Protein backbone atom coordinates (compact mmCIF):
# COMPACT_ATOMS: atom_id res chain seq x y z
CA UNK A 1 0.00 0.00 0.00
CA UNK A 2 1.42 3.38 -1.01
CA UNK A 3 1.82 6.31 1.33
CA UNK A 4 -1.19 8.00 -0.27
CA UNK A 5 -3.51 5.00 -0.35
CA UNK A 6 -6.52 4.70 1.90
CA UNK A 7 -5.34 4.67 5.49
CA UNK A 8 -6.96 2.56 8.23
CA UNK A 9 -5.64 3.47 11.63
CA UNK A 10 -6.68 4.55 15.09
CA UNK A 11 -4.74 7.75 14.46
CA UNK A 12 -7.68 9.54 12.85
CA UNK A 13 -8.48 11.56 15.96
CA UNK A 14 -4.84 12.61 16.26
CA UNK A 15 -4.85 13.74 12.64
CA UNK A 16 -8.13 15.62 13.12
CA UNK A 17 -6.48 17.51 16.00
CA UNK A 18 -3.13 18.03 14.28
CA UNK A 19 -4.36 19.29 10.88
CA UNK A 20 -5.62 22.65 12.21
CA UNK A 21 -2.40 23.11 14.18
CA UNK A 22 -0.25 22.77 11.07
CA UNK A 23 -2.67 24.91 9.06
CA UNK A 24 -2.19 27.78 11.50
CA UNK A 25 1.56 27.27 12.02
CA UNK A 26 3.38 25.79 9.01
CA UNK A 27 6.65 25.59 10.92
CA UNK A 28 5.20 23.80 13.94
CA UNK A 29 7.50 21.17 15.41
CA UNK A 30 6.31 17.72 16.46
CA UNK A 31 6.38 18.95 20.07
CA UNK A 32 4.25 21.98 19.22
CA UNK A 33 1.80 19.93 17.16
CA UNK A 34 1.45 17.38 19.96
CA UNK A 35 0.95 20.04 22.63
CA UNK A 36 -1.61 22.02 20.64
CA UNK A 37 -3.41 18.83 19.62
CA UNK A 38 -3.66 17.86 23.28
CA UNK A 39 -1.51 14.73 23.17
CA UNK A 40 1.97 13.84 24.31
CA UNK A 41 4.88 14.03 21.90
CA UNK A 42 5.53 10.33 22.65
CA UNK A 43 2.04 9.43 21.44
CA UNK A 44 2.47 11.51 18.30
CA UNK A 45 5.87 9.98 17.54
CA UNK A 46 4.57 6.47 18.22
CA UNK A 47 1.89 7.00 15.57
CA UNK A 48 3.98 9.11 13.19
CA UNK A 49 7.74 8.67 13.68
CA UNK A 50 8.68 11.85 11.78
CA UNK A 51 7.09 15.12 10.82
CA UNK A 52 7.16 13.97 7.20
CA UNK A 53 5.16 10.84 8.13
CA UNK A 54 2.67 13.00 10.01
CA UNK A 55 2.22 15.49 7.17
CA UNK A 56 1.82 12.75 4.59
CA UNK A 57 -0.73 10.98 6.82
CA UNK A 58 -2.60 14.28 7.06
CA UNK A 59 -2.64 14.50 3.27
CA UNK A 60 -3.96 10.93 2.98
CA UNK A 61 -6.76 11.67 5.45
CA UNK A 62 -7.71 14.91 3.70
CA UNK A 63 -7.73 13.25 0.28
CA UNK A 64 -9.76 10.31 1.63
CA UNK A 65 -12.27 12.73 3.18
CA UNK A 66 -12.60 14.63 -0.12
CA UNK A 67 -13.12 11.35 -1.97
CA UNK A 68 -15.87 10.27 0.45
CA UNK A 69 -17.65 13.61 0.21
CA UNK A 70 -17.50 13.63 -3.58
CA UNK A 71 -18.63 9.99 -3.79
CA UNK A 72 -21.74 10.86 -1.77
CA UNK A 73 -22.44 13.85 -4.04
CA UNK A 74 -21.84 11.85 -7.22
CA UNK A 75 -24.23 9.05 -6.24
CA UNK A 76 -26.91 11.23 -4.65
CA UNK A 77 -30.07 11.24 -6.76
CA UNK A 78 -31.72 14.09 -4.85
CA UNK A 79 -32.28 17.42 -6.61
CA UNK A 80 -29.03 19.25 -7.30
CA UNK A 81 -29.89 21.93 -4.72
CA UNK A 82 -29.89 19.30 -1.96
CA UNK A 83 -26.76 17.64 -3.28
CA UNK A 84 -24.94 20.99 -3.37
CA UNK A 85 -26.10 21.71 0.18
CA UNK A 86 -24.63 18.36 1.26
CA UNK A 87 -21.34 19.02 -0.50
CA UNK A 88 -21.07 22.48 1.00
CA UNK A 89 -21.92 21.22 4.49
CA UNK A 90 -18.88 18.91 4.17
CA UNK A 91 -16.60 21.73 3.01
CA UNK A 92 -13.77 21.20 5.52
CA UNK A 93 -11.77 18.56 3.58
CA UNK A 94 -11.74 20.86 0.54
CA UNK A 95 -10.48 23.71 2.73
CA UNK A 96 -7.77 21.45 4.10
CA UNK A 97 -6.87 20.27 0.61
CA UNK A 98 -6.17 23.82 -0.47
CA UNK A 99 -4.65 24.84 2.84
CA UNK A 100 -2.28 21.90 3.37
CA UNK A 101 -2.03 19.42 0.51
CA UNK A 102 -1.30 21.98 -2.19
CA UNK A 103 1.27 23.92 -0.18
CA UNK A 104 3.01 21.63 2.30
CA UNK A 105 6.60 20.86 1.17
CA UNK A 106 6.45 17.26 2.47
CA UNK A 107 3.50 16.59 0.14
CA UNK A 108 4.32 18.73 -2.90
CA UNK A 109 6.01 16.80 -5.62
CA UNK A 110 4.87 13.39 -4.35
CA UNK A 111 3.28 12.02 -7.53
CA UNK A 112 0.67 9.89 -5.76
CA UNK A 113 -0.56 12.87 -3.71
CA UNK A 114 -0.52 15.18 -6.72
CA UNK A 115 -2.47 12.65 -8.80
CA UNK A 116 -5.07 12.16 -6.07
CA UNK A 117 -5.42 15.93 -5.52
CA UNK A 118 -5.85 16.46 -9.25
CA UNK A 119 -8.49 13.72 -9.29
CA UNK A 120 -10.38 15.42 -6.45
CA UNK A 121 -10.31 18.73 -8.29
CA UNK A 122 -11.42 17.13 -11.57
CA UNK A 123 -14.36 15.52 -9.77
CA UNK A 124 -15.22 18.86 -8.14
CA UNK A 125 -15.23 20.49 -11.58
CA UNK A 126 -17.55 17.72 -12.84
CA UNK A 127 -19.91 18.39 -9.96
CA UNK A 128 -19.93 22.10 -10.81
CA UNK A 129 -20.70 21.24 -14.44
CA UNK A 130 -23.65 19.20 -13.19
CA UNK A 131 -24.86 22.29 -11.31
CA UNK A 132 -24.40 24.41 -14.42
CA UNK A 133 -26.35 21.94 -16.57
CA UNK A 134 -29.18 21.99 -14.01
CA UNK A 135 -29.26 25.80 -14.18
CA UNK A 136 -28.30 26.23 -10.54
CA UNK A 137 -24.76 27.54 -11.10
CA UNK A 138 -23.68 30.21 -13.56
CA UNK A 139 -22.88 29.08 -17.07
CA UNK A 140 -21.05 32.29 -18.00
CA UNK A 141 -18.00 31.27 -15.94
CA UNK A 142 -15.78 28.24 -16.49
CA UNK A 143 -16.50 25.29 -14.22
CA UNK A 144 -12.84 25.30 -13.16
CA UNK A 145 -13.27 28.87 -11.92
CA UNK A 146 -16.38 27.98 -9.92
CA UNK A 147 -14.76 24.82 -8.49
CA UNK A 148 -11.70 26.85 -7.48
CA UNK A 149 -14.00 29.47 -5.98
CA UNK A 150 -15.75 26.80 -3.90
CA UNK A 151 -12.41 25.50 -2.61
CA UNK A 152 -11.14 29.01 -1.90
CA UNK A 153 -14.34 29.92 -0.05
CA UNK A 154 -14.09 26.66 1.90
CA UNK A 155 -10.52 27.50 2.92
CA UNK A 156 -11.47 31.02 3.98
CA UNK A 157 -14.47 29.78 5.99
CA UNK A 158 -12.39 27.10 7.72
CA UNK A 159 -9.62 29.55 8.63
CA UNK A 160 -12.12 32.11 9.96
CA UNK A 161 -13.79 29.36 11.98
CA UNK A 162 -10.45 28.22 13.41
CA UNK A 163 -9.61 31.81 14.34
CA UNK A 164 -13.01 32.32 16.00
CA UNK A 165 -14.23 34.97 13.52
CA UNK A 166 -17.28 32.92 12.51
CA UNK A 167 -19.17 29.93 13.78
CA UNK A 168 -18.78 26.51 12.19
CA UNK A 169 -22.51 26.33 11.48
CA UNK A 170 -22.41 29.69 9.64
CA UNK A 171 -19.74 28.61 7.18
CA UNK A 172 -21.85 26.45 4.82
CA UNK A 173 -24.51 29.17 4.60
CA UNK A 174 -21.92 31.81 3.80
CA UNK A 175 -20.22 29.61 1.18
CA UNK A 176 -23.57 28.87 -0.46
CA UNK A 177 -24.63 32.52 -0.43
CA UNK A 178 -21.46 33.65 -2.19
CA UNK A 179 -21.53 30.75 -4.67
CA UNK A 180 -25.15 31.29 -5.64
CA UNK A 181 -25.63 35.04 -5.21
CA UNK A 182 -22.16 36.61 -5.19
CA UNK A 183 -21.00 39.41 -2.91
CA UNK A 184 -23.19 42.20 -4.27
CA UNK A 185 -26.27 43.05 -2.18
SVG drawing of the C-alpha trace seen along z (x, -y; Angstrom):
<svg xmlns="http://www.w3.org/2000/svg" viewBox="-35 -46 46 48">
<polyline fill="none" stroke="black" stroke-width="0.4" points="0.0,0.0 1.4,-3.4 1.8,-6.3 -1.2,-8.0 -3.5,-5.0 -6.5,-4.7 -5.3,-4.7 -7.0,-2.6 -5.6,-3.5 -6.7,-4.6 -4.7,-7.8 -7.7,-9.5 -8.5,-11.6 -4.8,-12.6 -4.9,-13.7 -8.1,-15.6 -6.5,-17.5 -3.1,-18.0 -4.4,-19.3 -5.6,-22.7 -2.4,-23.1 -0.3,-22.8 -2.7,-24.9 -2.2,-27.8 1.6,-27.3 3.4,-25.8 6.7,-25.6 5.2,-23.8 7.5,-21.2 6.3,-17.7 6.4,-19.0 4.2,-22.0 1.8,-19.9 1.4,-17.4 0.9,-20.0 -1.6,-22.0 -3.4,-18.8 -3.7,-17.9 -1.5,-14.7 2.0,-13.8 4.9,-14.0 5.5,-10.3 2.0,-9.4 2.5,-11.5 5.9,-10.0 4.6,-6.5 1.9,-7.0 4.0,-9.1 7.7,-8.7 8.7,-11.8 7.1,-15.1 7.2,-14.0 5.2,-10.8 2.7,-13.0 2.2,-15.5 1.8,-12.8 -0.7,-11.0 -2.6,-14.3 -2.6,-14.5 -4.0,-10.9 -6.8,-11.7 -7.7,-14.9 -7.7,-13.2 -9.8,-10.3 -12.3,-12.7 -12.6,-14.6 -13.1,-11.3 -15.9,-10.3 -17.7,-13.6 -17.5,-13.6 -18.6,-10.0 -21.7,-10.9 -22.4,-13.9 -21.8,-11.8 -24.2,-9.1 -26.9,-11.2 -30.1,-11.2 -31.7,-14.1 -32.3,-17.4 -29.0,-19.3 -29.9,-21.9 -29.9,-19.3 -26.8,-17.6 -24.9,-21.0 -26.1,-21.7 -24.6,-18.4 -21.3,-19.0 -21.1,-22.5 -21.9,-21.2 -18.9,-18.9 -16.6,-21.7 -13.8,-21.2 -11.8,-18.6 -11.7,-20.9 -10.5,-23.7 -7.8,-21.5 -6.9,-20.3 -6.2,-23.8 -4.7,-24.8 -2.3,-21.9 -2.0,-19.4 -1.3,-22.0 1.3,-23.9 3.0,-21.6 6.6,-20.9 6.4,-17.3 3.5,-16.6 4.3,-18.7 6.0,-16.8 4.9,-13.4 3.3,-12.0 0.7,-9.9 -0.6,-12.9 -0.5,-15.2 -2.5,-12.6 -5.1,-12.2 -5.4,-15.9 -5.8,-16.5 -8.5,-13.7 -10.4,-15.4 -10.3,-18.7 -11.4,-17.1 -14.4,-15.5 -15.2,-18.9 -15.2,-20.5 -17.5,-17.7 -19.9,-18.4 -19.9,-22.1 -20.7,-21.2 -23.7,-19.2 -24.9,-22.3 -24.4,-24.4 -26.4,-21.9 -29.2,-22.0 -29.3,-25.8 -28.3,-26.2 -24.8,-27.5 -23.7,-30.2 -22.9,-29.1 -21.0,-32.3 -18.0,-31.3 -15.8,-28.2 -16.5,-25.3 -12.8,-25.3 -13.3,-28.9 -16.4,-28.0 -14.8,-24.8 -11.7,-26.8 -14.0,-29.5 -15.8,-26.8 -12.4,-25.5 -11.1,-29.0 -14.3,-29.9 -14.1,-26.7 -10.5,-27.5 -11.5,-31.0 -14.5,-29.8 -12.4,-27.1 -9.6,-29.5 -12.1,-32.1 -13.8,-29.4 -10.5,-28.2 -9.6,-31.8 -13.0,-32.3 -14.2,-35.0 -17.3,-32.9 -19.2,-29.9 -18.8,-26.5 -22.5,-26.3 -22.4,-29.7 -19.7,-28.6 -21.9,-26.5 -24.5,-29.2 -21.9,-31.8 -20.2,-29.6 -23.6,-28.9 -24.6,-32.5 -21.5,-33.6 -21.5,-30.8 -25.1,-31.3 -25.6,-35.0 -22.2,-36.6 -21.0,-39.4 -23.2,-42.2 -26.3,-43.1"/>
</svg>
